[in-house]
């Protein structure tokens, strides 16, 4: 066979192969399962929720103002859309204004009410719309903006920290209006009798308030608020939270021991950390109840880090039912001769 003839045959065969491959590719593209547009059409056979404007920004508002907004939506699917629930995050409430059942091509509306009374600064909250849309079973809406405080408070809360029993502690708060030139504080009230509040200074509408922890006879955490009445039209009432802890000669962590639900016959040990806050204070004895609970000191730190580490063991012979026991630390402290730690949990039959 001569060379020109062989070249012609080879070119013919290549052309035929390319044609066959082209026909097969065209056929594959015609299959509905491989077509992107076809996929969209298939998914659109069910309900399809659509919000043209799912995000709403209210701009700037003053603390305490309420904002209402209506989100409109459409069922762009081929089946009935059922709205099961509307779940807002904190700071707002939401309700469906229209029917929960939206036929294809019809529209609905959801009303959101945003309350700014407990918020400040730049905020963003969300609303989840739960429906039977297979593509968007939980559709997220958002409401955002900036909340301006008409009455500025620095700091916004008072943390007294850990205060030894009988010790006094003082804090100050600066209060002024952002917009009212003749701003006045008309009344100040403390929610706790051991917190004394007084006006320390006032100049050009800016107030400095003294908040003094005088004496709390009880050991443990405390909290409350300083309540102010002002001449502000937007924030007539202002609350300044306060909190702290009165500590004695001994502090325990945790305050109670919780074993949870324990299968009968299982032994379980929890640790109790005992911090000694005063020199020469010691644990003299440890008592436990019921008798299937025992305690043992496994570590004692001295000098600047005086502490005890105690292992409290729930033994295998514990009977079924609620534990309801006590751990008693007997000490040489005058104010805490006995420190009681509740033991809680429940023993279940195996």
Secondary structure, 3 states (H helix, E strand, C coil): CCHHHHHHHHHHHHHHHHHHHHHHHHHHHCCHHHCHHHHHHHHCCCCCEEECCCEEEEEEEECCCEEEEEEEEEECCCCCEEEEEEEECCCEEEEECCCCEECCCCEEEEEEEEECCCCCEEEEEEEEEEECCCCCCEEEEEEEEEEECCEEEECCEEEEEEEECCCCEEEEEEEEECCCCCCCEEEEEECCCCEEEEEEEEECCEEEEEEEECCCCCCEEEEEEEEEEECCCCCCEEEEEEEEEEECCEEEECCEEEEEEEECCCCEEEEEEEEECCCCCCEEEEEEECCCEEEEEEEEECHHHCEEEEEEEECCCCCCEECCEEEEEEECCCCCCEEEEEEEEEEECC
